[in-house]
Amino acid sequence: MIEDKYSTPHEKIMLEFLAKPGAMKGYLNATLEMYLEDGDFNGFYRSLEYVIKAQDNISGFAKKTKLSRATLYDIFKGKKEPKIQTLAKILAELGYKIQVA
């Protein structure tokens, strides 16, 4: 990707946004709502990557959750659909839980 003085990479903008109080939870909820509308879970999986990177790095997060980096990246890219217990583990490490409302 080519950067110039007039543009900022998308990931940098997302990580700055997610540093704001409450932004992570709101972002995850919004991407889940989008899934309910369009049936495409990939946006939610991608949002997990941004939220994880806003809190930690992928390697550190993988160690904490005892998931491999490769597994996490496969989930983020939509190559692998996580089991509910894997998703619960990821969310728990981020400080959230799965809840039926």
C-alpha positions, 0 to 999 in steps of 0.5 A: 500500500502506498501512503502519502501525506494526504492519506491515513491507512484504514487500520490506523484510523480504526485503532484510534477510533477503538481507543475511545471509551465504549467504542469497542463494545459499540463496534462489535455490537454494530457488526453483529447487527449487520450480520443479522441484516445481511447474514455475512459474518465476515464483518464481525470476524474482521471487527474482532481483529481490530478490537484485539489489535486495539487492546494487544497484538495478535501474538500476545492475544493468541497466547492468552487464549491458547489459540494459534495465530494462524487460527485467529487470522483464518477466523479474521479472514473468513477462512474458518468459522469458529465454534461457539466455544472459540468465539466465547473464549475470544470475547471473554479475553476481550472482556465480553460475554455471549448473552441472549437478550 
